Amino acid sequence: MREYPDGRSVPSVVLIDQEQDVIHFFREVFKHLPDVEFYAMSHPDFGVATAALYGADVIITEIYYPRYEWNWGEELLERLRAYRPQAKIIVLSTHNEEAIIYKYKTIFGVDAWFAKPAGLEDIVRKVYELLGRPYPI
């Protein structure tokens, strides 16, 4: 949550996904939503830095990136947890095997999991639920 000099507290949401369509659709949705700062990064390293810099309250991320090792999602979540331990994490992934979901929820504390393609409204509703705020639409 970012604190402003005028006393406002604004939650921030960070999306980390290599698919430009996903980034575009989320940007379009969040630009119309009140009192949430939204940032999107296509590279995981920049996503972690952005989450740390802007104090991400909710992070939406893919866990598999073809250019990285198979366990990159684990490393990514460990880094996100190191920088933003209190952040809520939503995984949006094409990999949806029960064992993987169970592992990420129990070991890495993922708060929600959505299979691609997922409904944007469902994800945004979950973001607001995790922020403890009413859904504005």
C-alpha positions in Angstrom: 0.0 0.0 0.0 1.4 3.3 -1.0 1.0 6.2 1.4 0.7 9.7 -0.1 1.6 13.0 1.6 -2.1 13.9 1.7 -2.8 10.8 3.9 -4.3 8.6 1.2 -3.4 5.0 1.1 -3.7 3.4 -2.3 -3.2 -0.4 -2.8 -1.0 -1.5 -5.7 -1.4 -4.5 -7.9 1.5 -5.9 -10.0 1.0 -8.2 -13.0 4.0 -10.3 -14.2 3.3 -12.1 -17.4 5.1 -12.5 -20.7 2.0 -12.5 -22.8 1.4 -9.0 -24.2 -2.4 -9.7 -24.7 -2.7 -10.6 -21.0 -0.9 -7.4 -20.0 -3.1 -5.3 -22.4 -6.4 -6.7 -21.1 -5.5 -6.2 -17.5 -4.3 -2.6 -18.2 -7.6 -1.8 -19.9 -9.6 -3.2 -16.9 -7.5 -1.6 -14.1 -7.3 1.9 -15.7 -11.1 2.1 -15.1 -11.0 1.0 -11.5 -10.8 3.5 -8.7 -8.2 3.7 -6.0 -5.8 1.0 -7.2 -2.4 1.5 -8.8 -1.7 -1.1 -11.4 1.7 -2.0 -12.8 2.5 -4.7 -15.4 5.8 -6.2 -16.3 6.6 -8.9 -18.9 10.0 -9.8 -17.4 10.0 -11.6 -14.1 13.1 -9.7 -12.8 11.4 -6.3 -13.5 8.2 -7.7 -12.0 9.9 -8.5 -8.7 11.6 -5.1 -8.6 8.3 -3.3 -9.4 6.5 -5.2 -6.6 9.2 -4.2 -4.2 9.4 -0.6 -5.3 5.7 0.1 -5.3 4.8 -2.1 -2.3 2.6 -4.5 -4.1 -0.4 -5.6 -2.1 -1.5 -8.2 -4.7 0.7 -9.8 -7.3 -0.7 -11.7 -10.3 1.9 -13.8 -12.0 2.5 -16.6 -14.4 4.9 -19.2 -13.0 6.3 -20.7 -16.2 8.5 -18.9 -18.7 9.9 -20.8 -21.6 13.3 -19.0 -21.5 13.9 -20.1 -17.9 14.5 -23.4 -16.1 11.5 -25.6 -15.2 11.6 -24.4 -11.6 11.7 -20.7 -12.3 8.2 -20.3 -10.9 9.5 -21.5 -7.5 12.5 -19.1 -7.6 10.2 -16.3 -8.7 7.8 -16.9 -5.8 10.7 -17.1 -3.3 12.0 -13.8 -4.5 8.5 -12.2 -4.4 8.0 -13.5 -0.8 11.4 -12.2 0.2 10.6 -8.7 -1.0 6.9 -8.6 -0.3 6.1 -11.3 2.3 2.7 -9.8 3.1 1.6 -9.5 -0.5 -1.3 -11.7 -1.7 -0.3 -13.8 -4.7 -2.5 -14.9 -7.6 -1.1 -17.4 -10.1 -2.5 -17.2 -13.6 -1.0 -20.1 -15.5 -1.4 -22.5 -18.4 0.0 -25.3 -16.1 -2.9 -26.5 -13.9 -2.0 -29.9 -12.7 -3.4 -30.7 -9.2 0.0 -31.5 -7.8 1.5 -28.3 -9.0 -1.4 -26.2 -7.6 -1.2 -28.0 -4.3 2.6 -27.5 -4.1 2.4 -23.7 -4.8 -0.5 -23.1 -2.4 1.0 -25.1 0.5 4.7 -24.4 0.1 4.7 -20.9 -1.4 1.4 -19.6 0.1 -0.3 -18.7 -3.2 -3.6 -17.2 -2.3 -5.5 -18.0 -5.6 -4.9 -19.9 -8.8 -6.6 -19.3 -12.2 -6.2 -21.4 -15.3 -5.5 -19.6 -18.5 -7.6 -18.5 -20.2 -9.4 -17.2 -17.2 -12.2 -14.6 -16.9 -10.8 -11.2 -16.2 -13.7 -10.3 -14.1 -13.2 -13.3 -11.9 -9.6 -12.4 -11.3 -10.4 -8.7 -10.6 -13.1 -9.8 -8.1 -10.4 -11.9 -6.4 -8.0 -9.0 -6.3 -10.6 -6.8 -4.6 -11.5 -9.7 -2.2 -7.8 -10.1 -1.3 -7.5 -6.3 -0.8 -10.5 -6.5 1.6 -12.4 -4.0 -0.6 -15.8 -4.2 -2.3 -15.8 -4.9 -6.0 -16.5 -1.5 -7.6 -18.4 -2.6 -10.7 
